[in-house]
Amino acid sequence: FFKTQLADTISPTILTAGAEPNTLAAEAQATLNCRLMPQTAPADFFNNLAALFENDESITLTIIEQPETPYPQPPAQTEDRLFKAIEAAVQKIYPDALTLAGLSPASNESEFLRRHGILAYGIGPVMGKAKEGPHQADENILEEHFLQQLELTLDIVLNLTQIKTTQTK
């Protein structure tokens, strides 16, 4: 998890080869999901990856989906109204937690929105300590954590819009 916040990563997501279990494949393909740090230029990343295989004519690299430019993307601004609304909501729901702007291994639209000058942050629920992480076969969330996420989201909206509520329990 922490490596995805500190360095560019490559994950093979689709592997294809032969059609029969007892026959050698004539060719194989791998689709790689590359998650780049905000300061990494996609062209430079691709050129560095291609350089690893420059002496092997049997390997061809092709970009399936080109990331949007400009790079680098704008840095997070933790003094803006939205971040402050998130920070206040987090303190209410999770009093001992720190609110930090960081890069997550999860994907969301924030990357594309920020490049067009739209302020965006991603938030997500506590996922517990399952053996497998998000998007795995046994992905689940405890009801308590789901309800906390709903409350957190509502509080962020209320903080941002400065709507005051009377809370009864």
N, C-alpha and C positions, 0 to 999 in steps of 0.2 A: 504494500500500500504506500509506504513512504517513498520508495524508489520512484513511483509514478509522479510524485510531487517534486522530485529533484532532478530528473533526467528525462530525455526523450526515451520513449519505449516502443518496442515492436512486439506485437502478439500475432502469431499465426491464427487466423480465424476459420479458414477453409483450406483443407488439403485434399487434392484429388490426384489419383494415379490410375493404376490398372483396373480392369473390369472383372477379372477372375482371380480367385485366391491362389491359384497354382501357376500363374503366368506372370513373368516379369513385365513391368510397365515400360512402354516405349518412351513415355514422357510423364512428367508430373508437374502439377501447378500448386502454388501456395498463394493464398490471399493474405496479405499482412495488414493489420490495423496499426497504423503508426500514430502515436499521440506525441505531439511536439510541445516543448516548452514555449511560452509566449515569445521569447527572444530568438527562437530558432526559425530561420528562413526555410520554407519547404524545399526550394530549389537546392540550397546548400545541403540539406539533409539527404535528399535523393542522390545528389552527386557523390556524397561521401559513401552512401550505401552501394551505389553502382561501382565505385572504385574498389570495393572489396571483391568484386567478381570480374574485374577487367581482364584477367588472364584466363577466364573460362568461357569460351564461346558458346557452350551449351546452356548457359544461364542468361535469360533475358528478363529485364525488369521493365514493367509498364505501370504508369500511374493510372489507376482506375478512377479515382476521385481527387481532383486537385483542390487543396485548401484555398479558401478565399484569401485575398491580400487586402489591405497592406499588412506586412509584418515589419517590426514586431507589433503585436497588438497593444493597445493602451494599457498601462498598469492599473491595478485596482486602486481606488481612492477611498481610504477608510474614514475620511472626514465628511463624506457626502451624506445627505438626508437618508437615503435608502440604507446605507451601511449602519448608520446610527439607529434607524428603526429596527433593523435586524438585531443589532447588539442589545438594545433595550429588551426586545422580546426574548432573546436567549437568556438574559440575566433573570427574567421573570420565571421562565420554565426550568432553566438549568442554572441555578444561582452560582455554582462553583465553576462554571465553564468559561473559557476564554473564547472570544469571537475573533477569528483570524481570517483574512482573505488569503486563500491558497488555491493551488491547482489540485483538482480531484481526478482520480482515475475514471470517474463517471463522465459521461458526455452530456452536454446540454446545449441550448441555443445561445448561452451567454457569450461564447466566443464570437459568434457571428453578429450578435446585436451590438457588442462593444465596438466592433470594427466600424460600425455605422453611427457611432456616437450615442448609442442608447445604453444607459446605465443598467447593468444586470448582474445579479449574483445567483448562484444555485444553492438551494438548501435541500436537505433530505433528512429522513427519519433515522433514528438509532436503529441499527440492524441487528443488535444483539451479538452473541458470540457463536454463530452457527459455524459448522465445519466448512461450509462452502460460502462464498461471498455472493454479492448481488448478481443476478442473471444466471445463477446456477440452477441445477435441477431441483434443489430443495429450498429455493429462496422463499423466505417468509418474514413476517414482521409480527411482533407481539401486539396484541390489541392495545395495551398500555402505551406502547411507542407510537402506534398509529394515532391514538387520541392526542398524545403530546405534540405530534407533528401538525395535526389540525389546529390545535391551540396556538402553536408557534406561528403558523401561517396567518391565522386570524389576527394575532397580536401584531405581527409585522405590518399588515394592512392598516390596522387601527392606528398604530404608531405613525405610519407614513402619512396617513390622511388626517391625523390629529383628531380622530373621532374618539370621544370619551364614552365609556360604557360603565354601567353599574353591574358588577359581577355578584351573583348570589350562588351559593353552593349549598 
